[in-house]
Amino acid sequence: MNTSDSLYRLFHSAFHLIVRQMMYRTSHHHGGQGQLQILSFLDEQGAMKQKLLAGHLGIREASLSESLVKLEAQGLISRTKDETDRRVLSVAITETGRLFLSERTKHVTKEANDLFSPLTQEEQQQLETLMAKLVESWEAEAALDSEPRIRHSQRRGERHRGHHHE
């Protein structure tokens, strides 16, 4: 097996182990990654209109609304109607939301420390450099490849076309 194949298999295994651990750990805490993203954004940017928040986060308003209902029920955000247009809702993180976000951030930092604890500080820095290089390359490729599924299937079709037996 060549090095690229070995790296691919290791990435694949690592990805599935990390996802499984994240899902297990997230299920034991209130709110998923999307809700944490909403809280973080509101904490950094301040209160804003719900429609604007959906645009900034790149999610549909209906999906955002569903998450906001859950966050509001937990007391992590507040939604208030605009004085001039009662149909418009302004969303803000509450003090309870800030405390929750702070605790989750501490928890994520602990998880990251645990995850990389088998590596020395120097190895962690090397891995960070290598991963940043890969991610930058993959992001650039993704930006150029606006239709990855079509292009991937076209490549598969081209690869298999030469192997058909008539």
DSSP file (Angstrom, degrees, kcal/mol; ACC not computed):
  #  RESIDUE AA STRUCTURE BP1 BP2  ACC     N-H-->O    O-->H-N    N-H-->O    O-->H-N    TCO  KAPPA ALPHA  PHI   PSI    X-CA   Y-CA   Z-CA
    1    1 A M              0   0    0      0, 0.0     2,-0.1     0, 0.0     0, 0.0   0.000 360.0 360.0 360.0 131.7    0.0    0.0    0.0
    2    2 A N     >  -     0   0    0      1,-0.1     4,-2.2     4,-0.0     5,-0.2  -0.320 360.0-103.1 -80.5 169.1    1.4    3.4   -0.9
    3    3 A T  H  > S+     0   0    0      1,-0.2     4,-2.9     2,-0.2     5,-0.2   0.870 119.1  53.7 -61.0 -41.1    1.6    6.3    1.4
    4    4 A S  H  > S+     0   0    0      2,-0.2     4,-2.5     1,-0.2    -1,-0.2   0.915 109.7  48.1 -62.6 -42.5   -1.4    8.2   -0.1
    5    5 A D  H  > S+     0   0    0      2,-0.2     4,-2.4     1,-0.2    -1,-0.2   0.922 112.6  49.0 -62.0 -43.6   -3.6    5.1    0.3
    6    6 A S  H  X S+     0   0    0     -4,-2.2     4,-2.4     2,-0.2    -2,-0.2   0.923 112.0  48.1 -63.0 -45.2   -2.5    4.7    3.9
    7    7 A L  H  X S+     0   0    0     -4,-2.9     4,-2.9     2,-0.2     5,-0.2   0.903 110.3  52.5 -61.4 -41.4   -3.2    8.4    4.6
    8    8 A Y  H  X S+     0   0    0     -4,-2.5     4,-2.6     2,-0.2    -2,-0.2   0.937 110.6  46.8 -60.7 -46.6   -6.6    8.1    3.1
    9    9 A R  H  X S+     0   0    0     -4,-2.4     4,-2.6     1,-0.2    -1,-0.2   0.904 113.1  49.3 -63.2 -41.1   -7.5    5.1    5.2
   10   10 A L  H  X S+     0   0    0     -4,-2.4     4,-2.9     2,-0.2    -2,-0.2   0.916 111.8  48.2 -64.7 -42.6   -6.2    6.8    8.3
   11   11 A F  H  X S+     0   0    0     -4,-2.9     4,-3.0     2,-0.2    -2,-0.2   0.922 111.8  50.9 -61.4 -43.9   -8.2   10.0    7.5
   12   12 A H  H  X S+     0   0    0     -4,-2.6     4,-2.1    -5,-0.2    -2,-0.2   0.937 113.7  43.5 -60.5 -48.2  -11.3    8.0    6.9
   13   13 A S  H  X S+     0   0    0     -4,-2.6     4,-2.3     2,-0.2    -2,-0.2   0.927 115.2  48.8 -63.2 -45.9  -10.9    6.1   10.2
   14   14 A A  H  X S+     0   0    0     -4,-2.9     4,-2.7     1,-0.2     5,-0.2   0.915 109.6  52.9 -61.3 -43.6  -10.1    9.3   12.1
   15   15 A F  H  X S+     0   0    0     -4,-3.0     4,-2.7     1,-0.2     5,-0.2   0.939 111.4  45.2 -57.7 -49.1  -13.1   11.1   10.6
   16   16 A H  H  X S+     0   0    0     -4,-2.1     4,-2.3     1,-0.2    -1,-0.2   0.878 113.6  49.3 -66.8 -37.4  -15.5    8.4   11.6
   17   17 A L  H  X S+     0   0    0     -4,-2.3     4,-2.4     2,-0.2    -1,-0.2   0.916 113.1  46.8 -66.1 -42.7  -14.1    8.1   15.1
   18   18 A I  H  X S+     0   0    0     -4,-2.7     4,-2.9     2,-0.2     5,-0.2   0.932 112.9  48.7 -65.6 -45.6  -14.2   11.9   15.7
   19   19 A V  H  X S+     0   0    0     -4,-2.7     4,-2.7    -5,-0.2     5,-0.2   0.929 112.0  49.4 -60.0 -45.1  -17.8   12.2   14.3
   20   20 A R  H  X S+     0   0    0     -4,-2.3     4,-2.3    -5,-0.2    -1,-0.2   0.924 113.6  45.9 -61.5 -44.3  -19.0    9.3   16.5
   21   21 A Q  H  X S+     0   0    0     -4,-2.4     4,-2.9     2,-0.2     5,-0.2   0.906 112.8  50.1 -64.6 -42.1  -17.3   10.8   19.6
   22   22 A M  H  X S+     0   0    0     -4,-2.9     4,-3.0     2,-0.2     5,-0.2   0.912 111.6  48.1 -64.0 -41.8  -18.7   14.3   18.8
   23   23 A M  H  X S+     0   0    0     -4,-2.7     4,-2.0    -5,-0.2    -1,-0.2   0.916 113.7  47.5 -65.5 -42.0  -22.3   12.9   18.3
   24   24 A Y  H  X S+     0   0    0     -4,-2.3     4,-0.6    -5,-0.2    -2,-0.2   0.941 117.2  41.7 -62.7 -47.7  -22.0   11.0   21.6
   25   25 A R  H >< S+     0   0    0     -4,-2.9     3,-0.8     1,-0.2    -2,-0.2   0.885 114.0  51.6 -70.0 -38.4  -20.7   13.9   23.6
   26   26 A T  H >< S+     0   0    0     -4,-3.0     3,-1.7    -5,-0.2    -1,-0.2   0.860 102.4  60.4 -66.2 -34.9  -23.1   16.4   21.9
   27   27 A S  H 3< S+     0   0    0     -4,-2.0    -1,-0.2     1,-0.3    -2,-0.2   0.729 101.2  55.5 -66.5 -19.3  -26.1   14.2   22.8
   28   28 A H  T << S+     0   0    0     -3,-0.8     2,-0.3    -4,-0.6    -1,-0.3   0.409 106.6  58.9 -91.8   2.0  -25.2   14.6   26.5
   29   29 A H  S <  S-     0   0    0     -3,-1.7     2,-0.2    -4,-0.1    75,-0.0  -0.920  94.6 -96.6-128.4 154.3  -25.3   18.4   26.3
   30   30 A H  S    S+     0   0    0     -2,-0.3    -2,-0.1    44,-0.0    -3,-0.0  -0.489  88.4  14.5 -68.1 134.5  -28.0   20.8   25.4
   31   31 A G  S    S-     0   0    0     -2,-0.2    -2,-0.1    -4,-0.1     2,-0.1   0.531  73.0-115.2  81.1 137.2  -27.8   22.0   21.8
   32   32 A G     >  -     0   0    0     -5,-0.0     4,-1.9     1,-0.0     5,-0.2  -0.194  46.0 -79.7 -91.8-171.4  -25.9   20.8   18.8
   33   33 A Q  H  > S+     0   0    0      1,-0.2     4,-2.2     2,-0.2     5,-0.1   0.863 127.6  55.7 -60.7 -38.9  -23.2   22.5   16.8
   34   34 A G  H  > S+     0   0    0      1,-0.2     4,-2.0     2,-0.2    -1,-0.2   0.895 107.5  48.4 -62.9 -40.7  -25.7   24.7   14.9
   35   35 A Q  H  > S+     0   0    0      1,-0.2     4,-2.4     2,-0.2    -1,-0.2   0.878 110.5  51.3 -67.9 -36.9  -27.1   26.1   18.1
   36   36 A L  H  X S+     0   0    0     -4,-1.9     4,-2.7     2,-0.2    -2,-0.2   0.879 107.8  53.3 -65.7 -36.6  -23.6   26.8   19.4
   37   37 A Q  H  X S+     0   0    0     -4,-2.2     4,-2.4     2,-0.2    -2,-0.2   0.909 109.1  49.1 -63.3 -42.2  -22.8   28.6   16.1
   38   38 A I  H  X S+     0   0    0     -4,-2.0     4,-2.5     2,-0.2     5,-0.2   0.944 113.0  46.4 -62.1 -48.7  -25.9   30.8   16.6
   39   39 A L  H  X S+     0   0    0     -4,-2.4     4,-2.4     1,-0.2    -2,-0.2   0.914 112.7  49.9 -61.6 -43.5  -25.0   31.6   20.1
   40   40 A S  H  X S+     0   0    0     -4,-2.7     4,-2.3     2,-0.2    -1,-0.2   0.920 111.3  48.8 -61.2 -44.0  -21.4   32.4   19.2
   41   41 A F  H  X S+     0   0    0     -4,-2.4     4,-3.1     1,-0.2     5,-0.4   0.928 113.0  46.5 -64.2 -44.9  -22.4   34.7   16.4
   42   42 A L  H  X S+     0   0    0     -4,-2.5     4,-2.1     1,-0.2    -1,-0.2   0.869 111.6  52.6 -65.0 -35.7  -24.9   36.6   18.5
   43   43 A D  H  < S+     0   0    0     -4,-2.4    -1,-0.2    -5,-0.2    -2,-0.2   0.902 117.0  38.3 -65.6 -40.7  -22.3   36.9   21.3
   44   44 A E  H  < S+     0   0    0     -4,-2.3    -2,-0.2    -5,-0.2    -1,-0.2   0.894 128.8  29.8 -76.0 -41.6  -19.7   38.3   18.9
   45   45 A Q  H  < S-     0   0    0     -4,-3.1    -3,-0.2     1,-0.2    -2,-0.2   0.673 100.0-133.8 -97.9 -19.8  -22.0   40.5   16.8
   46   46 A G     <  -     0   0    0     -4,-2.1    -1,-0.2    -5,-0.4    -2,-0.1  -0.300  51.3 -19.3  89.7 179.8  -24.8   41.5   19.2
   47   47 A A        +     0   0    0     46,-0.1     2,-0.3    -2,-0.1    45,-0.2  -0.233  70.0 163.5 -60.9 145.9  -28.5   41.5   18.7
   48   48 A M  E     -A   91   0A   0     43,-2.1    43,-3.5    41,-0.0     2,-0.1  -0.981  42.8 -76.5-157.7 165.6  -29.8   41.5   15.1
   49   49 A K  E  >  -A   90   0A   0     -2,-0.3     4,-2.4    41,-0.3    41,-0.3  -0.398  40.9-123.5 -67.5 143.9  -32.9   40.8   13.1
   50   50 A Q  H  > S+     0   0    0     39,-2.9     4,-2.3     1,-0.2     5,-0.2   0.872 111.0  52.2 -57.6 -41.3  -33.7   37.1   12.6
   51   51 A K  H  > S+     0   0    0     38,-0.3     4,-1.8     1,-0.2    -1,-0.2   0.908 110.4  47.9 -63.0 -42.5  -33.7   37.5    8.8
   52   52 A L  H  > S+     0   0    0      2,-0.2     4,-2.4     1,-0.2    -2,-0.2   0.890 109.5  53.6 -64.8 -40.6  -30.2   39.1    8.9
   53   53 A L  H  X S+     0   0    0     -4,-2.4     4,-2.2     1,-0.2    -2,-0.2   0.913 107.0  51.5 -60.7 -44.1  -28.9   36.4   11.2
   54   54 A A  H  X>S+     0   0    0     -4,-2.3     5,-2.0     1,-0.2     4,-1.1   0.909 110.5  49.5 -59.6 -42.4  -30.1   33.6    8.8
   55   55 A G  H  <5S+     0   0    0     -4,-1.8     3,-0.3     1,-0.2    -2,-0.2   0.913 110.7  48.5 -63.6 -43.9  -28.2   35.4    6.0
   56   56 A H  H  <5S+     0   0    0     -4,-2.4    -1,-0.2     1,-0.2    -2,-0.2   0.874 115.6  44.0 -64.4 -37.3  -25.0   35.7    8.0
   57   57 A L  H  <5S-     0   0    0     -4,-2.2    -1,-0.2    -5,-0.2    -2,-0.2   0.612 107.4-126.5 -85.2 -11.7  -25.1   32.0    9.0
   58   58 A G  T  <5 +     0   0    0     -4,-1.1     2,-0.3    -3,-0.3    -3,-0.2   0.852  66.6 122.7  70.9  34.7  -26.1   30.9    5.5
   59   59 A I      < -     0   0    0     -5,-2.0    -1,-0.3    -6,-0.2    -2,-0.1  -0.894  68.2 -93.7-126.3 159.0  -29.1   28.9    6.6
   60   60 A R     >  -     0   0    0     -2,-0.3     4,-2.4     1,-0.1     5,-0.2  -0.357  31.6-123.0 -68.5 148.5  -32.8   29.1    5.7
   61   61 A E  H  > S+     0   0    0      1,-0.2     4,-2.8     2,-0.2     5,-0.2   0.865 111.9  55.0 -60.5 -36.7  -35.0   31.2    7.9
   62   62 A A  H  > S+     0   0    0      2,-0.2     4,-1.8     1,-0.2    -1,-0.2   0.908 109.5  46.5 -64.3 -41.6  -37.3   28.2    8.7
   63   63 A S  H  > S+     0   0    0      2,-0.2     4,-1.8     1,-0.2    -2,-0.2   0.912 113.9  48.6 -65.8 -42.5  -34.3   26.2    9.9
   64   64 A L  H  X S+     0   0    0     -4,-2.4     4,-2.9     1,-0.2    -2,-0.2   0.927 108.2  54.3 -62.3 -44.8  -33.1   29.1   12.0
   65   65 A S  H  X S+     0   0    0     -4,-2.8     4,-2.1     1,-0.2    -1,-0.2   0.892 106.1  52.4 -57.7 -41.7  -36.5   29.7   13.4
   66   66 A E  H  X S+     0   0    0     -4,-1.8     4,-1.4     1,-0.2    -1,-0.2   0.913 112.4  44.9 -61.1 -43.9  -36.7   26.0   14.6
   67   67 A S  H  X S+     0   0    0     -4,-1.8     4,-2.5     1,-0.2    -2,-0.2   0.889 110.6  54.2 -67.3 -39.5  -33.3   26.4   16.4
   68   68 A L  H  X S+     0   0    0     -4,-2.9     4,-2.8     1,-0.2     5,-0.2   0.863 103.3  55.9 -65.0 -35.6  -34.3   29.7   17.9
   69   69 A V  H  X S+     0   0    0     -4,-2.1     4,-2.1    -5,-0.2    -1,-0.2   0.931 110.9  45.1 -59.7 -44.9  -37.5   28.3   19.4
   70   70 A K  H  X S+     0   0    0     -4,-1.4     4,-1.3     2,-0.2    -2,-0.2   0.913 114.4  47.6 -65.7 -43.7  -35.3   25.6   21.2
   71   71 A L  H  <>S+     0   0    0     -4,-2.5     5,-2.6     1,-0.2     6,-0.7   0.890 112.6  49.3 -65.4 -39.2  -32.7   28.2   22.3
   72   72 A E  H ><5S+     0   0    0     -4,-2.8     3,-1.3     1,-0.2    -1,-0.2   0.888 106.4  55.8 -67.3 -38.9  -35.4   30.5   23.6
   73   73 A A  H 3<5S+     0   0    0     -4,-2.1    -1,-0.2     1,-0.3    -2,-0.2   0.814 108.5  49.0 -63.0 -29.7  -37.2   27.7   25.5
   74   74 A Q  T 3<5S-     0   0    0     -4,-1.3    -1,-0.3    -5,-0.1    -2,-0.2   0.477 116.4-117.1 -86.6  -3.7  -33.8   27.1   27.3
   75   75 A G  T < 5S+     0   0    0     -3,-1.3    22,-0.4    -4,-0.3    21,-0.3   0.686  81.6 121.9  77.3  18.4  -33.5   30.8   28.1
   76   76 A L  S   <S+     0   0    0     -5,-2.6    18,-2.2    20,-0.2     2,-0.3   0.720  75.8  19.2 -88.2 -22.4  -30.3   31.1   26.0
   77   77 A I  E     -B   93   0A   0     -6,-0.7     2,-0.4    16,-0.3    16,-0.2  -0.913  66.9-142.8-136.5 165.3  -31.7   33.8   23.6
   78   78 A S  E     -B   92   0A   0     14,-2.8    14,-2.3    -2,-0.3     2,-0.5  -0.980   8.2-158.1-127.2 146.2  -34.5   36.3   23.6
   79   79 A R  E     -B   91   0A   0     -2,-0.4     2,-0.4    12,-0.2    12,-0.2  -0.991  12.4-176.4-123.8 129.2  -36.6   37.4   20.6
   80   80 A T  E     -B   90   0A   0     10,-2.5    10,-3.3    -2,-0.5     2,-0.2  -0.958  26.6-115.8-126.6 144.8  -38.4   40.7   20.6
   81   81 A K  E     -B   89   0A   0     -2,-0.4     8,-0.2     8,-0.2     5,-0.2  -0.544  37.4-105.4 -77.7 141.3  -40.8   42.1   18.0
   82   82 A D        -     0   0    0      6,-3.0     6,-0.2     3,-0.7    -1,-0.1  -0.400  21.7-133.8 -64.6 139.0  -39.7   45.3   16.3
   83   83 A E  S    S+     0   0    0      1,-0.2     3,-0.2    -2,-0.1    -1,-0.1   0.865 104.1  37.7 -63.0 -38.1  -41.5   48.4   17.5
   84   84 A T  S    S+     0   0    0      1,-0.3     2,-0.4     2,-0.0    -1,-0.2   0.793 128.7  29.0 -88.3 -29.0  -42.2   49.7   14.0
   85   85 A D    >   -     0   0    0      3,-0.1     3,-2.1     1,-0.1    -3,-0.7  -0.868  64.8-165.1-135.7 100.8  -42.9   46.4   12.3
   86   86 A R  T 3  S+     0   0    0     -2,-0.4    -1,-0.1     1,-0.3    -3,-0.1   0.606  86.6  65.7 -63.9 -12.8  -44.3   43.7   14.6
   87   87 A R  T 3  S+     0   0    0     -6,-0.1     2,-0.4     2,-0.0    -1,-0.3   0.687  86.8  84.2 -80.4 -18.0  -43.6   41.0   12.0
   88   88 A V    <   -     0   0    0     -3,-2.1    -6,-3.0    -6,-0.2     2,-0.4  -0.727  66.7-156.8 -92.4 130.4  -39.8   41.5   12.4
   89   89 A L  E     - B   0  81A   0     -2,-0.4   -39,-2.9    -8,-0.2     2,-0.4  -0.891   4.4-152.4-109.4 135.8  -38.0   39.7   15.2
   90   90 A S  E     -AB  49  80A   0    -10,-3.3   -10,-2.5    -2,-0.4     2,-0.4  -0.889  14.5-153.0-102.8 136.7  -34.8   40.8   16.8
   91   91 A V  E     +AB  48  79A   0    -43,-3.5   -43,-2.1    -2,-0.4     2,-0.3  -0.907  17.4 171.4-115.0 135.9  -32.7   38.1   18.4
   92   92 A A  E     - B   0  78A   0    -14,-2.3   -14,-2.8    -2,-0.4     2,-0.3  -0.991  33.4-115.7-141.1 148.8  -30.2   38.5   21.2
   93   93 A I  E     - B   0  77A   0     -2,-0.3   -16,-0.3   -16,-0.2     2,-0.1  -0.634  33.7-138.5 -79.5 141.7  -28.2   36.2   23.4
   94   94 A T     >  -     0   0    0    -18,-2.2     4,-2.2    -2,-0.3     5,-0.1  -0.436  25.9-104.1 -92.6 171.7  -29.1   36.3   27.1
   95   95 A E  H  > S+     0   0    0      1,-0.2     4,-2.3     2,-0.2     5,-0.2   0.885 126.3  53.6 -62.5 -37.5  -26.8   36.3   30.1
   96   96 A T  H  > S+     0   0    0    -21,-0.3     4,-2.5     1,-0.2    -1,-0.2   0.892 107.5  51.7 -61.5 -39.2  -27.7   32.6   30.6
   97   97 A G  H  > S+     0   0    0    -22,-0.4     4,-2.6   -21,-0.2    -2,-0.2   0.883 108.3  50.6 -64.3 -39.6  -26.8   32.0   26.9
   98   98 A R  H  X S+     0   0    0     -4,-2.2     4,-2.3     2,-0.2    -2,-0.2   0.910 111.4  47.6 -65.2 -42.4  -23.4   33.6   27.5
   99   99 A L  H  X S+     0   0    0     -4,-2.3     4,-2.2     2,-0.2    -2,-0.2   0.916 113.0  48.9 -64.2 -42.9  -22.7   31.5   30.5
  100  100 A F  H  X S+     0   0    0     -4,-2.5     4,-2.6     2,-0.2    -2,-0.2   0.929 111.5  49.4 -61.1 -46.1  -23.8   28.4   28.6
  101  101 A L  H  X S+     0   0    0     -4,-2.6     4,-2.4     1,-0.2    -2,-0.2   0.891 109.9  51.6 -61.5 -41.3  -21.5   29.3   25.7
  102  102 A S  H  X S+     0   0    0     -4,-2.3     4,-2.1     2,-0.2    -1,-0.2   0.914 111.3  47.0 -62.5 -43.9  -18.6   29.9   28.0
  103  103 A E  H  X S+     0   0    0     -4,-2.2     4,-2.2     2,-0.2    -2,-0.2   0.909 113.0  48.5 -65.5 -42.6  -19.1   26.5   29.6
  104  104 A R  H  X S+     0   0    0     -4,-2.6     4,-2.8     2,-0.2    -2,-0.2   0.879 109.3  53.4 -65.7 -36.9  -19.4   24.7   26.2
  105  105 A T  H  X S+     0   0    0     -4,-2.4     4,-2.2     2,-0.2    -1,-0.2   0.916 109.4  48.3 -63.8 -42.8  -16.3   26.5   25.0
  106  106 A K  H  X S+     0   0    0     -4,-2.1     4,-2.2     2,-0.2    -2,-0.2   0.908 112.1  50.1 -61.1 -41.8  -14.4   25.3   28.0
  107  107 A H  H  X S+     0   0    0     -4,-2.2     4,-2.6     2,-0.2    -2,-0.2   0.914 109.8  49.3 -64.2 -43.7  -15.7   21.8   27.3
  108  108 A V  H  X S+     0   0    0     -4,-2.8     4,-2.6     2,-0.2    -1,-0.2   0.889 109.9  52.2 -63.5 -39.5  -14.7   21.9   23.7
  109  109 A T  H  X S+     0   0    0     -4,-2.2     4,-2.5     2,-0.2    -1,-0.2   0.909 110.2  48.4 -62.8 -41.8  -11.2   23.1   24.7
  110  110 A K  H  X S+     0   0    0     -4,-2.2     4,-2.7     2,-0.2    -2,-0.2   0.921 111.1  50.4 -64.1 -43.2  -10.9   20.1   27.1
  111  111 A E  H  X S+     0   0    0     -4,-2.6     4,-2.8     2,-0.2    -2,-0.2   0.912 110.8  49.3 -61.0 -42.2  -12.1   17.7   24.3
  112  112 A A  H  X S+     0   0    0     -4,-2.6     4,-2.0     2,-0.2    -1,-0.2   0.917 111.2  49.3 -63.4 -43.2   -9.5   19.2   21.9
  113  113 A N  H  < S+     0   0    0     -4,-2.5     4,-0.4     1,-0.2    -2,-0.2   0.920 113.9  45.9 -61.4 -43.4   -6.8   18.8   24.6
  114  114 A D  H >< S+     0   0    0     -4,-2.7     3,-0.8     1,-0.2    -2,-0.2   0.906 110.3  54.4 -63.9 -42.5   -7.9   15.2   25.2
  115  115 A L  H 3< S+     0   0    0     -4,-2.8    -1,-0.2     1,-0.2    -2,-0.2   0.887 118.0  33.4 -60.8 -41.3   -8.1   14.4   21.5
  116  116 A F  T >< S+     0   0    0     -4,-2.0     3,-1.8     1,-0.2    -1,-0.2   0.312  85.4 107.2-100.8   8.7   -4.5   15.5   20.8
  117  117 A S  T <   +     0   0    0     -3,-0.8    -1,-0.2    -4,-0.4    -2,-0.1   0.768  69.4  65.8 -61.4 -27.0   -3.0   14.4   24.1
  118  118 A P  T 3  S+     0   0    0      0, 0.0     2,-0.3     0, 0.0    -1,-0.3   0.724  95.5  74.3 -66.2 -16.0   -1.1   11.5   22.5
  119  119 A L  S <  S-     0   0    0     -3,-1.8     2,-0.0     1,-0.1    -3,-0.0  -0.716  84.8-121.7 -98.6 145.9    1.0   14.0   20.5
  120  120 A T     >  -     0   0    0     -2,-0.3     4,-2.5     1,-0.1     5,-0.2  -0.296  35.4-102.5 -70.9 168.0    3.7   16.2   21.9
  121  121 A Q  H  > S+     0   0    0      1,-0.2     4,-2.0     2,-0.2     5,-0.1   0.901 125.3  50.7 -59.4 -41.4    3.4   20.0   21.6
  122  122 A E  H  > S+     0   0    0      2,-0.2     4,-2.2     1,-0.2    -1,-0.2   0.906 110.1  49.0 -64.1 -42.1    5.8   19.9   18.6
  123  123 A E  H  > S+     0   0    0      1,-0.2     4,-2.8     2,-0.2    -2,-0.2   0.881 109.2  53.3 -65.4 -37.6    3.8   17.2   16.9
  124  124 A Q  H  X S+     0   0    0     -4,-2.5     4,-2.5     2,-0.2    -1,-0.2   0.905 109.2  48.7 -62.8 -40.8    0.6   19.1   17.4
  125  125 A Q  H  X S+     0   0    0     -4,-2.0     4,-2.1     2,-0.2    -2,-0.2   0.886 111.7  49.2 -66.3 -39.1    2.2   22.2   15.8
  126  126 A Q  H  X S+     0   0    0     -4,-2.2     4,-2.5     2,-0.2    -2,-0.2   0.926 112.3  48.2 -64.2 -44.8    3.4   20.0   12.8
  127  127 A L  H  X S+     0   0    0     -4,-2.8     4,-3.1     1,-0.2     5,-0.3   0.904 109.9  52.6 -62.6 -41.2    0.0   18.5   12.4
  128  128 A E  H  X S+     0   0    0     -4,-2.5     4,-2.5     2,-0.2    -1,-0.2   0.922 110.6  47.5 -59.9 -44.8   -1.6   22.0   12.6
  129  129 A T  H  X S+     0   0    0     -4,-2.1     4,-1.9     2,-0.2    -2,-0.2   0.929 115.1  45.0 -62.4 -46.6    0.7   23.2    9.8
  130  130 A L  H  X S+     0   0    0     -4,-2.5     4,-2.2     2,-0.2    -2,-0.2   0.907 114.2  48.3 -66.2 -42.5    0.0   20.2    7.6
  131  131 A M  H  X S+     0   0    0     -4,-3.1     4,-3.1     1,-0.2     5,-0.2   0.900 109.9  52.4 -65.8 -40.1   -3.8   20.2    8.2
  132  132 A A  H  X S+     0   0    0     -4,-2.5     4,-2.4    -5,-0.3    -1,-0.2   0.903 109.4  50.1 -61.5 -40.3   -3.9   24.0    7.4
  133  133 A K  H  X S+     0   0    0     -4,-1.9     4,-1.9     2,-0.2    -2,-0.2   0.916 113.4  45.3 -63.9 -43.8   -2.0   23.3    4.2
  134  134 A L  H  X S+     0   0    0     -4,-2.2     4,-3.0     2,-0.2     5,-0.2   0.936 113.4  48.8 -65.2 -46.8   -4.5   20.6    3.2
  135  135 A V  H  X S+     0   0    0     -4,-3.1     4,-2.9     1,-0.2     5,-0.2   0.909 110.4  51.4 -61.8 -42.7   -7.6   22.5    4.2
  136  136 A E  H  X S+     0   0    0     -4,-2.4     4,-2.1    -5,-0.2    -1,-0.2   0.922 113.0  45.7 -59.6 -44.1   -6.4   25.6    2.2
  137  137 A S  H  X S+     0   0    0     -4,-1.9     4,-2.3     2,-0.2    -2,-0.2   0.918 114.0  48.0 -65.0 -44.2   -5.8   23.4   -0.9
  138  138 A W  H  X S+     0   0    0     -4,-3.0     4,-2.5     1,-0.2    -2,-0.2   0.888 111.5  50.4 -65.7 -39.0   -9.2   21.6   -0.5
  139  139 A E  H  X S+     0   0    0     -4,-2.9     4,-2.2    -5,-0.2    -1,-0.2   0.908 110.7  49.3 -65.5 -40.9  -11.0   24.9    0.0
  140  140 A A  H  X S+     0   0    0     -4,-2.1     4,-1.7    -5,-0.2    -2,-0.2   0.912 112.7  47.9 -63.8 -41.8   -9.3   26.4   -3.1
  141  141 A E  H  X S+     0   0    0     -4,-2.3     4,-2.0     1,-0.2    -2,-0.2   0.902 110.6  51.4 -64.7 -41.0  -10.3   23.3   -5.1
  142  142 A A  H  < S+     0   0    0     -4,-2.5    -2,-0.2     1,-0.2    -1,-0.2   0.875 107.6  52.9 -64.6 -37.2  -13.9   23.4   -3.8
  143  143 A A  H  < S+     0   0    0     -4,-2.2    -1,-0.2     1,-0.2    -2,-0.2   0.873 113.6  43.2 -65.9 -36.8  -14.1   27.1   -4.9
  144  144 A L  H  < S+     0   0    0     -4,-1.7     2,-1.1     1,-0.2    -2,-0.2   0.804 109.0  61.1 -75.9 -29.6  -13.0   26.1   -8.4
  145  145 A D     <  +     0   0    0     -4,-2.0    -1,-0.2     1,-0.2    -4,-0.0  -0.676  61.4 168.8-102.4  79.0  -15.2   23.1   -8.5
  146  146 A S  S    S+     0   0    0     -2,-1.1    -1,-0.2     1,-0.3    -2,-0.1   0.682  77.1  40.6 -69.5 -17.9  -18.7   24.6   -8.1
  147  147 A E     >  +     0   0    0     -3,-0.1     4,-2.4     1,-0.1    -1,-0.3  -0.601  68.1 165.8-127.8  72.0  -20.4   21.3   -9.0
  148  148 A P  H  > S+     0   0    0      0, 0.0     4,-2.6     0, 0.0     5,-0.2   0.845  73.8  51.8 -61.5 -36.9  -18.4   18.6   -7.3
  149  149 A R  H  > S+     0   0    0      2,-0.2     4,-2.5     1,-0.2     5,-0.2   0.921 112.4  45.1 -67.5 -42.0  -20.9   15.8   -7.7
  150  150 A I  H  > S+     0   0    0      2,-0.2     4,-2.4     1,-0.2    -1,-0.2   0.940 115.9  46.2 -65.9 -46.2  -21.3   16.3  -11.4
  151  151 A R  H  X S+     0   0    0     -4,-2.4     4,-2.3     1,-0.2    -2,-0.2   0.896 112.6  50.8 -65.5 -38.5  -17.6   16.6  -12.0
  152  152 A H  H  X S+     0   0    0     -4,-2.6     4,-2.4    -5,-0.2    -1,-0.2   0.926 111.9  46.7 -63.9 -44.1  -16.9   13.5   -9.8
  153  153 A S  H  X S+     0   0    0     -4,-2.5     4,-2.6     1,-0.2    -1,-0.2   0.857 110.6  53.4 -67.9 -32.9  -19.5   11.4  -11.7
  154  154 A Q  H  X S+     0   0    0     -4,-2.4     4,-2.6     2,-0.2    -1,-0.2   0.921 109.2  48.5 -65.8 -41.4  -18.1   12.7  -15.0
  155  155 A R  H  X S+     0   0    0     -4,-2.3     4,-2.5     2,-0.2    -2,-0.2   0.915 111.8  49.4 -63.3 -41.5  -14.6   11.5  -13.9
  156  156 A R  H  X S+     0   0    0     -4,-2.4     4,-2.4     1,-0.2     5,-0.2   0.919 111.4  49.6 -62.8 -42.0  -16.0    8.2  -12.8
  157  157 A G  H  X S+     0   0    0     -4,-2.6     4,-1.9     1,-0.2    -2,-0.2   0.903 111.8  48.0 -63.0 -41.5  -17.7    7.9  -16.2
  158  158 A E  H  X S+     0   0    0     -4,-2.6     4,-0.9     1,-0.2    -1,-0.2   0.896 112.4  49.4 -65.1 -40.0  -14.5    8.7  -18.1
  159  159 A R  H  < S+     0   0    0     -4,-2.5     3,-0.2     1,-0.2    -2,-0.2   0.895 116.8  40.5 -66.9 -40.3  -12.5    6.2  -16.0
  160  160 A H  H >< S+     0   0    0     -4,-2.4     3,-1.4     1,-0.2     4,-0.5   0.725  99.3  74.7 -82.6 -21.6  -15.0    3.4  -16.6
  161  161 A R  H >< S+     0   0    0     -4,-1.9     3,-1.0     1,-0.3    -1,-0.2   0.882  94.6  51.7 -58.7 -39.4  -15.7    4.2  -20.2
  162  162 A G  T 3< S+     0   0    0     -4,-0.9    -1,-0.3    -3,-0.2    -2,-0.2   0.620 106.7  55.6 -73.3 -12.2  -12.3    2.8  -21.2
  163  163 A H  T <  S+     0   0    0     -3,-1.4    -1,-0.2    -4,-0.2    -2,-0.2   0.426  76.7 117.3-102.9   0.2  -13.0   -0.5  -19.4
  164  164 A H    <   -     0   0    0     -3,-1.0     2,-0.5    -4,-0.5    -3,-0.0  -0.466  54.5-146.2 -70.5 137.9  -16.3   -1.4  -21.0
  165  165 A H              0   0    0     -2,-0.2    -2,-0.1     1,-0.1    -1,-0.0  -0.908 360.0 360.0-104.6 128.7  -16.2   -4.7  -22.9
  166  166 A E              0   0    0     -2,-0.5    -1,-0.1     0, 0.0    -2,-0.0   0.428 360.0 360.0-100.7 360.0  -18.4   -4.9  -26.0
